[in-house]
Amino acid sequence: MTVPVLTFFNNKGGVGKTSLVYHLAWMLSDSGYRVLACDLDPQANLTAAFLDEDQLEKIWDEDNEASAKTILQCVRPLTRV
C-alpha cells in the first residue's frame, strides 16, 4: 500500500504553512484518515497548536533531561539506526 505524503515548504516566513498544515491535518483526521503531522520547525508552533498547556509544559520541562529530545532521538527507535 502506498501512503500519500503531503509536504508544505516555503523559505519565507509568515505565509501560512503552519496554519495550513494544522487545519488540513485536523480536517483529514476528523474525516477518518490516520494523520501524522511532523513539526521540524525549531519554534515548534505546529506542535504547540495540537497540545494543551499541560502537555506542553510536560514536554518542555527544562528540569527534565528527557524533554530535551531532538527529532532524531524520537525517530531513531522507529528506524533502528
A tleap script that builds the chain and sets N, CA, C and O, in Angstrom:
source leaprc.protein.ff14SB
mol = sequence {
  NMET THR VAL PRO VAL LEU THR PHE PHE ASN
  ASN LYS GLY GLY VAL GLY LYS THR SER LEU
  VAL TYR HIE LEU ALA TRP MET LEU SER ASP
  SER GLY TYR ARG VAL LEU ALA CYS ASP LEU
  ASP PRO GLN ALA ASN LEU THR ALA ALA PHE
  LEU ASP GLU ASP GLN LEU GLU LYS ILE TRP
  ASP GLU ASP ASN GLU ALA SER ALA LYS THR
  ILE LEU GLN CYS VAL ARG PRO LEU THR ARG
  CVAL
}
set mol.1.N position { 0.833 -1.178 0.000 }
set mol.1.CA position { 0.000 0.000 0.000 }
set mol.1.C position { 0.883 1.248 0.000 }
set mol.1.O position { 1.802 1.362 0.810 }
set mol.2.N position { 0.608 2.159 -0.887 }
set mol.2.CA position { 1.335 3.420 -0.952 }
set mol.2.C position { 0.642 4.444 -0.064 }
set mol.2.O position { -0.569 4.648 -0.152 }
set mol.3.N position { 1.420 5.073 0.781 }
set mol.3.CA position { 0.884 6.081 1.693 }
set mol.3.C position { 1.095 7.458 1.084 }
set mol.3.O position { 2.221 7.804 0.726 }
set mol.4.N position { 0.040 8.248 0.960 }
set mol.4.CA position { 0.205 9.602 0.418 }
set mol.4.C position { 1.012 10.477 1.374 }
set mol.4.O position { 0.834 10.411 2.590 }
set mol.5.N position { 1.885 11.283 0.821 }
set mol.5.CA position { 2.690 12.215 1.609 }
set mol.5.C position { 2.443 13.617 1.076 }
set mol.5.O position { 2.606 13.877 -0.116 }
set mol.6.N position { 2.053 14.511 1.961 }
set mol.6.CA position { 1.879 15.917 1.603 }
set mol.6.C position { 2.985 16.708 2.277 }
set mol.6.O position { 3.241 16.528 3.467 }
set mol.7.N position { 3.637 17.577 1.533 }
set mol.7.CA position { 4.715 18.398 2.070 }
set mol.7.C position { 4.432 19.851 1.754 }
set mol.7.O position { 4.076 20.193 0.626 }
set mol.8.N position { 4.591 20.703 2.749 }
set mol.8.CA position { 4.400 22.137 2.564 }
set mol.8.C position { 5.724 22.826 2.862 }
set mol.8.O position { 6.288 22.665 3.944 }
set mol.9.N position { 6.215 23.595 1.895 }
set mol.9.CA position { 7.520 24.237 2.048 }
set mol.9.C position { 7.493 25.621 1.421 }
set mol.9.O position { 6.935 25.823 0.342 }
set mol.10.N position { 8.093 26.550 2.103 }
set mol.10.CA position { 8.325 27.883 1.572 }
set mol.10.C position { 9.393 28.509 2.454 }
set mol.10.O position { 9.272 28.484 3.678 }
set mol.11.N position { 10.434 29.069 1.856 }
set mol.11.CA position { 11.504 29.680 2.646 }
set mol.11.C position { 11.038 30.908 3.415 }
set mol.11.O position { 11.585 31.232 4.469 }
set mol.12.N position { 10.038 31.580 2.892 }
set mol.12.CA position { 9.569 32.808 3.519 }
set mol.12.C position { 8.691 32.470 4.724 }
set mol.12.O position { 7.866 31.557 4.675 }
set mol.13.N position { 8.883 33.210 5.784 }
set mol.13.CA position { 8.046 33.034 6.963 }
set mol.13.C position { 6.745 33.808 6.835 }
set mol.13.O position { 6.640 34.746 6.044 }
set mol.14.N position { 5.771 33.410 7.610 }
set mol.14.CA position { 4.523 34.146 7.673 }
set mol.14.C position { 3.596 33.973 6.489 }
set mol.14.O position { 2.736 34.820 6.246 }
set mol.15.N position { 3.759 32.884 5.747 }
set mol.15.CA position { 2.898 32.667 4.577 }
set mol.15.C position { 1.764 31.678 4.868 }
set mol.15.O position { 0.966 31.377 3.980 }
set mol.16.N position { 1.687 31.180 6.082 }
set mol.16.CA position { 0.576 30.314 6.469 }
set mol.16.C position { 0.831 28.827 6.407 }
set mol.16.O position { -0.119 28.044 6.421 }
set mol.17.N position { 2.094 28.409 6.338 }
set mol.17.CA position { 2.400 26.971 6.250 }
set mol.17.C position { 1.874 26.212 7.468 }
set mol.17.O position { 1.193 25.197 7.327 }
set mol.18.N position { 2.186 26.702 8.644 }
set mol.18.CA position { 1.790 26.013 9.870 }
set mol.18.C position { 0.277 25.968 10.004 }
set mol.18.O position { -0.285 24.923 10.331 }
set mol.19.N position { -0.380 27.076 9.758 }
set mol.19.CA position { -1.848 27.117 9.851 }
set mol.19.C position { -2.483 26.161 8.849 }
set mol.19.O position { -3.438 25.456 9.176 }
set mol.20.N position { -1.958 26.140 7.641 }
set mol.20.CA position { -2.488 25.260 6.606 }
set mol.20.C position { -2.336 23.795 7.010 }
set mol.20.O position { -3.285 23.018 6.901 }
set mol.21.N position { -1.149 23.418 7.473 }
set mol.21.CA position { -0.906 22.029 7.875 }
set mol.21.C position { -1.790 21.653 9.060 }
set mol.21.O position { -2.382 20.574 9.074 }
set mol.22.N position { -1.884 22.536 10.054 }
set mol.22.CA position { -2.703 22.254 11.238 }
set mol.22.C position { -4.155 21.990 10.848 }
set mol.22.O position { -4.734 20.982 11.252 }
set mol.23.N position { -4.736 22.881 10.074 }
set mol.23.CA position { -6.147 22.743 9.724 }
set mol.23.C position { -6.396 21.577 8.769 }
set mol.23.O position { -7.419 20.901 8.874 }
set mol.24.N position { -5.478 21.339 7.848 }
set mol.24.CA position { -5.623 20.204 6.937 }
set mol.24.C position { -5.508 18.881 7.702 }
set mol.24.O position { -6.292 17.960 7.472 }
set mol.25.N position { -4.539 18.786 8.605 }
set mol.25.CA position { -4.372 17.567 9.405 }
set mol.25.C position { -5.606 17.322 10.268 }
set mol.25.O position { -6.085 16.193 10.373 }
set mol.26.N position { -6.112 18.376 10.877 }
set mol.26.CA position { -7.309 18.245 11.720 }
set mol.26.C position { -8.505 17.785 10.878 }
set mol.26.O position { -9.255 16.899 11.288 }
set mol.27.N position { -8.675 18.392 9.704 }
set mol.27.CA position { -9.793 18.053 8.826 }
set mol.27.C position { -9.705 16.596 8.357 }
set mol.27.O position { -10.700 15.872 8.381 }
set mol.28.N position { -8.518 16.175 7.934 }
set mol.28.CA position { -8.348 14.798 7.470 }
set mol.28.C position { -8.587 13.803 8.605 }
set mol.28.O position { -9.235 12.775 8.408 }
set mol.29.N position { -8.064 14.111 9.788 }
set mol.29.CA position { -8.272 13.243 10.944 }
set mol.29.C position { -9.754 13.166 11.303 }
set mol.29.O position { -10.277 12.089 11.590 }
set mol.30.N position { -10.413 14.299 11.286 }
set mol.30.CA position { -11.844 14.354 11.593 }
set mol.30.C position { -12.667 13.586 10.553 }
set mol.30.O position { -13.775 13.135 10.841 }
set mol.31.N position { -12.118 13.442 9.349 }
set mol.31.CA position { -12.794 12.703 8.275 }
set mol.31.C position { -12.483 11.208 8.315 }
set mol.31.O position { -12.932 10.456 7.450 }
set mol.32.N position { -11.713 10.774 9.322 }
set mol.32.CA position { -11.442 9.353 9.491 }
set mol.32.C position { -10.091 8.885 8.989 }
set mol.32.O position { -9.778 7.698 9.092 }
set mol.33.N position { -9.280 9.784 8.447 }
set mol.33.CA position { -7.949 9.402 7.974 }
set mol.33.C position { -6.976 9.359 9.142 }
set mol.33.O position { -7.123 10.097 10.116 }
set mol.34.N position { -5.985 8.488 9.032 }
set mol.34.CA position { -4.891 8.478 10.003 }
set mol.34.C position { -3.863 9.488 9.525 }
set mol.34.O position { -3.424 9.439 8.376 }
set mol.35.N position { -3.479 10.402 10.405 }
set mol.35.CA position { -2.634 11.531 10.019 }
set mol.35.C position { -1.414 11.600 10.928 }
set mol.35.O position { -1.525 11.451 12.145 }
set mol.36.N position { -0.260 11.825 10.330 }
set mol.36.CA position { 0.960 12.107 11.072 }
set mol.36.C position { 1.453 13.468 10.617 }
set mol.36.O position { 1.821 13.636 9.454 }
set mol.37.N position { 1.464 14.436 11.515 }
set mol.37.CA position { 1.963 15.777 11.205 }
set mol.37.C position { 3.323 15.929 11.871 }
set mol.37.O position { 3.421 15.907 13.098 }
set mol.38.N position { 4.364 16.081 11.076 }
set mol.38.CA position { 5.734 16.202 11.587 }
set mol.38.C position { 6.127 17.669 11.643 }
set mol.38.O position { 6.118 18.364 10.627 }
set mol.39.N position { 6.468 18.129 12.822 }
set mol.39.CA position { 6.864 19.519 13.033 }
set mol.39.C position { 8.385 19.565 13.147 }
set mol.39.O position { 8.941 19.240 14.196 }
set mol.40.N position { 9.054 19.966 12.077 }
set mol.40.CA position { 10.518 20.035 12.079 }
set mol.40.C position { 11.021 21.452 12.330 }
set mol.40.O position { 12.228 21.691 12.287 }
set mol.41.N position { 10.135 22.377 12.585 }
set mol.41.CA position { 10.500 23.765 12.842 }
set mol.41.C position { 10.974 23.896 14.293 }
set mol.41.O position { 10.273 23.462 15.206 }
set mol.42.N position { 12.150 24.485 14.519 }
set mol.42.CA position { 12.647 24.637 15.893 }
set mol.42.C position { 11.702 25.427 16.800 }
set mol.42.O position { 11.741 25.255 18.019 }
set mol.43.N position { 10.860 26.283 16.235 }
set mol.43.CA position { 9.913 27.037 17.061 }
set mol.43.C position { 8.747 26.172 17.536 }
set mol.43.O position { 8.064 26.530 18.496 }
set mol.44.N position { 8.515 25.059 16.885 }
set mol.44.CA position { 7.506 24.064 17.287 }
set mol.44.C position { 6.093 24.627 17.395 }
set mol.44.O position { 5.330 24.208 18.265 }
set mol.45.N position { 5.738 25.552 16.542 }
set mol.45.CA position { 4.395 26.132 16.592 }
set mol.45.C position { 3.308 25.124 16.227 }
set mol.45.O position { 2.215 25.168 16.790 }
set mol.46.N position { 3.591 24.222 15.300 }
set mol.46.CA position { 2.600 23.199 14.944 }
set mol.46.C position { 2.361 22.269 16.129 }
set mol.46.O position { 1.220 21.926 16.436 }
set mol.47.N position { 3.426 21.869 16.783 }
set mol.47.CA position { 3.309 21.031 17.972 }
set mol.47.C position { 2.468 21.728 19.029 }
set mol.47.O position { 1.569 21.126 19.617 }
set mol.48.N position { 2.764 23.000 19.266 }
set mol.48.CA position { 2.033 23.765 20.276 }
set mol.48.C position { 0.555 23.896 19.923 }
set mol.48.O position { -0.289 23.949 20.818 }
set mol.49.N position { 0.234 23.949 18.642 }
set mol.49.CA position { -1.163 24.085 18.227 }
set mol.49.C position { -1.972 22.828 18.557 }
set mol.49.O position { -3.168 22.915 18.837 }
set mol.50.N position { -1.328 21.668 18.525 }
set mol.50.CA position { -2.039 20.415 18.769 }
set mol.50.C position { -2.155 20.060 20.250 }
set mol.50.O position { -2.999 19.241 20.616 }
set mol.51.N position { -1.338 20.649 21.101 }
set mol.51.CA position { -1.297 20.258 22.509 }
set mol.51.C position { -1.878 21.339 23.408 }
set mol.51.O position { -1.855 22.523 23.070 }
set mol.52.N position { -2.405 20.915 24.571 }
set mol.52.CA position { -2.866 21.911 25.533 }
set mol.52.C position { -1.695 22.333 26.424 }
set mol.52.O position { -0.607 21.764 26.336 }
set mol.53.N position { -1.921 23.319 27.268 }
set mol.53.CA position { -0.851 23.914 28.078 }
set mol.53.C position { -0.149 22.892 28.973 }
set mol.53.O position { 1.076 22.925 29.094 }
set mol.54.N position { -0.901 21.987 29.600 }
set mol.54.CA position { -0.296 20.981 30.479 }
set mol.54.C position { 0.622 20.039 29.708 }
set mol.54.O position { 1.702 19.691 30.187 }
set mol.55.N position { 0.199 19.628 28.524 }
set mol.55.CA position { 1.029 18.741 27.707 }
set mol.55.C position { 2.306 19.451 27.268 }
set mol.55.O position { 3.378 18.846 27.255 }
set mol.56.N position { 2.200 20.722 26.912 }
set mol.56.CA position { 3.382 21.484 26.505 }
set mol.56.C position { 4.377 21.611 27.648 }
set mol.56.O position { 5.580 21.443 27.445 }
set mol.57.N position { 3.889 21.904 28.840 }
set mol.57.CA position { 4.780 22.036 29.994 }
set mol.57.C position { 5.493 20.725 30.290 }
set mol.57.O position { 6.664 20.726 30.670 }
set mol.58.N position { 4.799 19.614 30.120 }
set mol.58.CA position { 5.412 18.305 30.361 }
set mol.58.C position { 6.523 18.031 29.348 }
set mol.58.O position { 7.576 17.503 29.705 }
set mol.59.N position { 6.289 18.389 28.093 }
set mol.59.CA position { 7.282 18.158 27.041 }
set mol.59.C position { 8.481 19.080 27.198 }
set mol.59.O position { 9.623 18.649 27.042 }
set mol.60.N position { 8.226 20.343 27.506 }
set mol.60.CA position { 9.295 21.344 27.550 }
set mol.60.C position { 9.742 21.668 28.959 }
set mol.60.O position { 10.059 22.819 29.258 }
set mol.61.N position { 9.772 20.674 29.828 }
set mol.61.CA position { 10.233 20.857 31.196 }
set mol.61.C position { 11.750 20.984 31.182 }
set mol.61.O position { 12.453 20.010 30.911 }
set mol.62.N position { 12.259 22.185 31.474 }
set mol.62.CA position { 13.708 22.430 31.415 }
set mol.62.C position { 14.477 21.622 32.450 }
set mol.62.O position { 15.667 21.368 32.265 }
set mol.63.N position { 13.822 21.210 33.541 }
set mol.63.CA position { 14.490 20.438 34.582 }
set mol.63.C position { 14.539 18.942 34.268 }
set mol.63.O position { 15.197 18.180 34.976 }
set mol.64.N position { 13.855 18.525 33.225 }
set mol.64.CA position { 13.788 17.118 32.855 }
set mol.64.C position { 14.666 16.876 31.629 }
set mol.64.O position { 14.369 17.371 30.542 }
set mol.65.N position { 15.737 16.122 31.803 }
set mol.65.CA position { 16.677 15.865 30.703 }
set mol.65.C position { 15.999 15.157 29.531 }
set mol.65.O position { 16.369 15.377 28.378 }
set mol.66.N position { 15.020 14.317 29.813 }
set mol.66.CA position { 14.325 13.578 28.753 }
set mol.66.C position { 13.529 14.500 27.838 }
set mol.66.O position { 13.241 14.132 26.699 }
set mol.67.N position { 13.169 15.683 28.308 }
set mol.67.CA position { 12.376 16.589 27.474 }
set mol.67.C position { 13.226 17.294 26.430 }
set mol.67.O position { 12.686 17.995 25.574 }
set mol.68.N position { 14.529 17.128 26.478 }
set mol.68.CA position { 15.428 17.785 25.532 }
set mol.68.C position { 15.684 16.922 24.297 }
set mol.68.O position { 16.704 17.088 23.629 }
set mol.69.N position { 14.780 16.017 23.994 }
set mol.69.CA position { 14.962 15.130 22.847 }
set mol.69.C position { 14.913 15.909 21.537 }
set mol.69.O position { 14.174 16.883 21.393 }
set mol.70.N position { 15.711 15.457 20.603 }
set mol.70.CA position { 15.681 16.026 19.262 }
set mol.70.C position { 14.807 15.140 18.386 }
set mol.70.O position { 14.390 14.058 18.802 }
set mol.71.N position { 14.537 15.596 17.195 }
set mol.71.CA position { 13.728 14.796 16.275 }
set mol.71.C position { 14.420 13.467 15.969 }
set mol.71.O position { 13.753 12.447 15.802 }
set mol.72.N position { 15.752 13.473 15.896 }
set mol.72.CA position { 16.482 12.230 15.643 }
set mol.72.C position { 16.272 11.239 16.777 }
set mol.72.O position { 16.075 10.050 16.524 }
set mol.73.N position { 16.311 11.699 18.012 }
set mol.73.CA position { 16.113 10.801 19.151 }
set mol.73.C position { 14.702 10.215 19.160 }
set mol.73.O position { 14.497 9.105 19.652 }
set mol.74.N position { 13.747 10.937 18.629 }
set mol.74.CA position { 12.369 10.436 18.571 }
set mol.74.C position { 12.182 9.437 17.440 }
set mol.74.O position { 11.412 8.485 17.571 }
set mol.75.N position { 12.881 9.648 16.329 }
set mol.75.CA position { 12.715 8.804 15.150 }
set mol.75.C position { 13.597 7.561 15.217 }
set mol.75.O position { 13.249 6.531 14.639 }
set mol.76.N position { 14.711 7.637 15.898 }
set mol.76.CA position { 15.674 6.534 15.939 }
set mol.76.C position { 15.040 5.186 16.295 }
set mol.76.O position { 15.342 4.202 15.620 }
set mol.77.N position { 14.179 5.083 17.315 }
set mol.77.CA position { 13.583 3.771 17.608 }
set mol.77.C position { 12.753 3.212 16.451 }
set mol.77.O position { 12.617 1.995 16.318 }
set mol.78.N position { 12.213 4.070 15.635 }
set mol.78.CA position { 11.397 3.615 14.511 }
set mol.78.C position { 12.243 3.107 13.354 }
set mol.78.O position { 11.807 2.245 12.591 }
set mol.79.N position { 13.452 3.641 13.224 }
set mol.79.CA position { 14.309 3.291 12.093 }
set mol.79.C position { 15.369 2.262 12.450 }
set mol.79.O position { 16.030 1.713 11.569 }
set mol.80.N position { 15.529 2.004 13.726 }
set mol.80.CA position { 16.548 1.075 14.227 }
set mol.80.C position { 17.955 1.483 13.809 }
set mol.80.O position { 18.797 0.627 13.540 }
set mol.81.N position { 18.214 2.797 13.754 }
set mol.81.CA position { 19.538 3.309 13.370 }
set mol.81.C position { 20.387 3.454 14.604 }
set mol.81.O position { 21.542 3.871 14.513 }
savepdb mol mol.pdb
quit
